[in-house]
Amino acid sequence: MRGTTRDRGKADAIEAAGIEAAVADPDRVITILDQIADVAIVCWLLGSARGEPEELAALHGSRLERLLEEIVDTPVRGVVCESAGSVPAEALEAGERSLRAAEERWRIPYALIGTDPGGSEAWLEEAEAAVTKLVE
């Protein structure tokens, strides 16, 4: 399992959780693509991303669309995405539309996590179920 962060200072916390840490920035999709060799499921967990409204819209719009276009010819077999969090609902809905379009166009399956990512046990259970659904 590989976890990404934009902040090199947070890589140690990822490693401490038993996850391989990688520094990557979803605003620069190429940095994400550099990390997906041997990855079966991409988890786009940005439902509570912070930033300006236009940055958040891009993360769930053009950045996600670009990622989906690029993973077509990779080992990735599915995408899990948060559909809840502090990001404006319009941005989250745009992300879901992009996922639906990618599933229709390229047959990239996806699963949504609709529980607020506030660190709850319910979120973790839903996230695990989403990943399991895609690898079965």
Residue pairs with C-beta under 8 A, 6 or more apart in sequence:
1 18
1 19
1 20
2 19
2 20
2 21
2 22
2 35
2 39
3 14
3 17
3 19
3 20
3 21
3 22
4 21
4 22
4 23
4 24
4 32
4 35
5 11
5 14
5 21
5 22
5 23
5 24
6 23
6 24
6 25
6 26
7 23
8 23
11 21
11 22
11 23
12 21
14 20
14 21
15 21
22 35
23 31
24 31
24 32
24 34
24 35
25 31
25 32
26 32
26 44
26 46
26 49
26 59
26 63
26 67
27 55
27 58
27 59
27 63
29 63
29 66
29 67
29 70
32 42
32 67
33 67
33 70
33 71
33 74
36 42
36 71
36 74
36 75
36 76
37 74
37 75
38 75
39 74
39 75
39 76
40 75
40 76
40 77
40 78
40 134
40 135
41 76
41 77
41 78
41 79
41 80
41 131
41 134
41 135
42 67
42 71
42 76
42 78
42 79
42 80
43 79
43 80
43 81
43 127
43 131
44 64
44 67
44 79
44 80
44 81
44 82
44 95
45 80
45 81
45 82
45 113
45 117
45 127
46 59
46 60
46 82
46 85
46 87
47 81
47 82
47 83
47 84
47 85
47 86
47 87
47 92
47 113
47 116
47 117
48 82
48 85
48 86
48 87
48 117
48 118
49 56
49 59
49 85
49 87
50 86
51 59
53 88
53 91
56 87
56 88
56 91
57 88
57 90
57 91
57 94
59 87
59 91
60 87
60 91
60 92
60 94
60 95
60 98
61 91
61 94
61 95
61 98
64 81
64 95
64 98
64 99
65 98
65 102
68 79
68 98
68 99
68 102
68 106
68 108
69 102
71 79
71 108
72 106
72 108
76 108
77 109
77 134
77 135
78 108
78 109
78 110
78 111
78 134
78 135
79 99
79 102
79 108
79 109
79 110
79 111
79 134
80 110
80 111
80 112
80 113
80 127
80 130
80 131
80 134
81 95
81 96
81 99
81 110
81 111
81 112
81 113
82 92
82 112
82 113
82 117
83 92
83 95
83 96
83 112
83 113
83 114
84 92
84 113
84 114
84 115
84 116
84 117
85 92
85 116
85 117
96 112
99 108
99 110
99 112
100 110
102 108
102 110
103 109
103 110
109 134
110 134
111 129
111 130
111 131
111 133
111 134
112 130
113 123
113 126
113 127
113 130
114 126
115 122
115 123
115 126
116 123
117 123
